[in-house]
């Protein structure tokens, strides 16, 4: 069991999950393959210890346990697992403050992907 960051994180990139992760298993993509890797964060499933603190910290409600990922986001499980294959183009992002989204922001973001 591991956790997955879904496309609900696309362009939102709150770093609250990175801040609380005890094993630094949350990465940003630094490469040029924007078709495969959206502008979002990814969890390395081999490093994730399934502690769930990232899920609670995510203000965008973008993180799910792999067995509970909604069907519309199932392909995001595979995309997160690609972190393992090419670690050279990923890095743990530097923390920076971003405004916390409102509940309306979160609702609007979910509607965009449904």
ChimeraX attribute file (.defattr): number of C-alpha atoms within 10 A of each C-alpha:
attribute: neighborCount
match mode: 1-to-1
recipient: residues
	/A:1	10
	/A:2	18
	/A:3	26
	/A:4	31
	/A:5	29
	/A:6	25
	/A:7	24
	/A:8	21
	/A:9	22
	/A:10	18
	/A:11	11
	/A:12	18
	/A:13	19
	/A:14	23
	/A:15	20
	/A:16	20
	/A:17	23
	/A:18	24
	/A:19	17
	/A:20	16
	/A:21	18
	/A:22	13
	/A:23	11
	/A:24	17
	/A:25	19
	/A:26	26
	/A:27	21
	/A:28	20
	/A:29	21
	/A:30	16
	/A:31	11
	/A:32	9
	/A:33	10
	/A:34	10
	/A:35	7
	/A:36	9
	/A:37	21
	/A:38	16
	/A:39	17
	/A:40	18
	/A:41	29
	/A:42	30
	/A:43	27
	/A:44	24
	/A:45	21
	/A:46	11
	/A:47	13
	/A:48	19
	/A:49	15
	/A:50	13
	/A:51	12
	/A:52	17
	/A:53	16
	/A:54	26
	/A:55	22
	/A:56	14
	/A:57	18
	/A:58	20
	/A:59	22
	/A:60	22
	/A:61	18
	/A:62	23
	/A:63	25
	/A:64	20
	/A:65	16
	/A:66	16
	/A:67	12
	/A:68	11
	/A:69	19
	/A:70	12
	/A:71	8
	/A:72	11
	/A:73	18
	/A:74	15
	/A:75	12
	/A:76	20
	/A:77	22
	/A:78	11
	/A:79	19
	/A:80	21
	/A:81	16
	/A:82	17
	/A:83	24
	/A:84	14
	/A:85	9
	/A:86	10
	/A:87	13
	/A:88	11
	/A:89	14
	/A:90	18
	/A:91	17
	/A:92	15
	/A:93	17
	/A:94	10
	/A:95	11
	/A:96	9
	/A:97	8
	/A:98	11
	/A:99	6
	/A:100	12
	/A:101	13
	/A:102	11
	/A:103	11
	/A:104	9
	/A:105	13
	/A:106	17
	/A:107	13
	/A:108	11
	/A:109	19
	/A:110	16
	/A:111	10
	/A:112	9
	/A:113	11
	/A:114	8
